Amino acid sequence: MIIPMTTTGRRQQRYDHRLRDLVRRTGDLTIATDLGVPRSTARGWLRAAPRVVVTVDLADLTAPELRQEIQKLRRRVRCQQRTSGEGP
């Protein structure tokens, strides 16, 4: 008889890349630990090679600018779909 192993699935916490970068730049663990990040996690950020994070500066756009960006991206997707034969 095989007894299935049960796991107590613990969600892995994710932290903002800007916080990791700040801790790396300053070398100050208390920046993270004061915000509730475990000391061992913050120490790991100092040891590990920095991860590459790609961001788009859309957070600073106004609502009309965001709508314009969406329309531009939709046109680009339609054009790519037509050239690949996938789309309508």
Backbone hydrogen bonds, N-H to C=O, Kabsch-Sander energy under -0.5 kcal/mol:
donor,donor_aa,acceptor,acceptor_aa,energy
3,I,1,M,-0.5
9,G,7,T,-1.3
11,R,9,G,-0.6
19,L,16,D,-0.8
20,R,16,D,-1.7
21,D,17,H,-2.5
22,L,18,R,-2.1
23,V,19,L,-2.4
24,R,20,R,-2.3
25,R,21,D,-2.9
26,T,22,L,-2.5
27,G,23,V,-2.6
29,L,27,G,-0.8
31,I,28,D,-0.8
32,A,29,L,-0.8
33,T,29,L,-2.6
34,D,30,T,-2.3
35,L,32,A,-1.2
36,G,33,T,-1.5
37,V,32,A,-2.1
42,A,38,P,-2.2
43,R,39,R,-2.5
44,G,40,S,-1.8
45,W,41,T,-1.4
46,L,42,A,-1.1
47,R,43,R,-1.4
48,A,44,G,-2.7
53,V,51,R,-0.5
55,T,53,V,-0.6
58,L,56,V,-2.6
61,L,58,L,-1.4
66,L,62,T,-2.5
67,R,63,A,-2.4
68,Q,64,P,-2.2
69,E,65,E,-2.2
70,I,66,L,-2.4
71,Q,67,R,-2.3
72,K,68,Q,-2.2
73,L,69,E,-2.3
74,R,70,I,-2.6
75,R,71,Q,-2.3
76,R,72,K,-2.0
77,V,73,L,-2.4
78,R,74,R,-2.6
79,C,75,R,-2.4
80,Q,76,R,-2.3
81,Q,77,V,-2.6
82,R,78,R,-2.3
83,T,79,C,-2.1
84,S,80,Q,-1.7
85,G,81,Q,-1.2
86,E,81,Q,-1.6
87,G,81,Q,-1.0
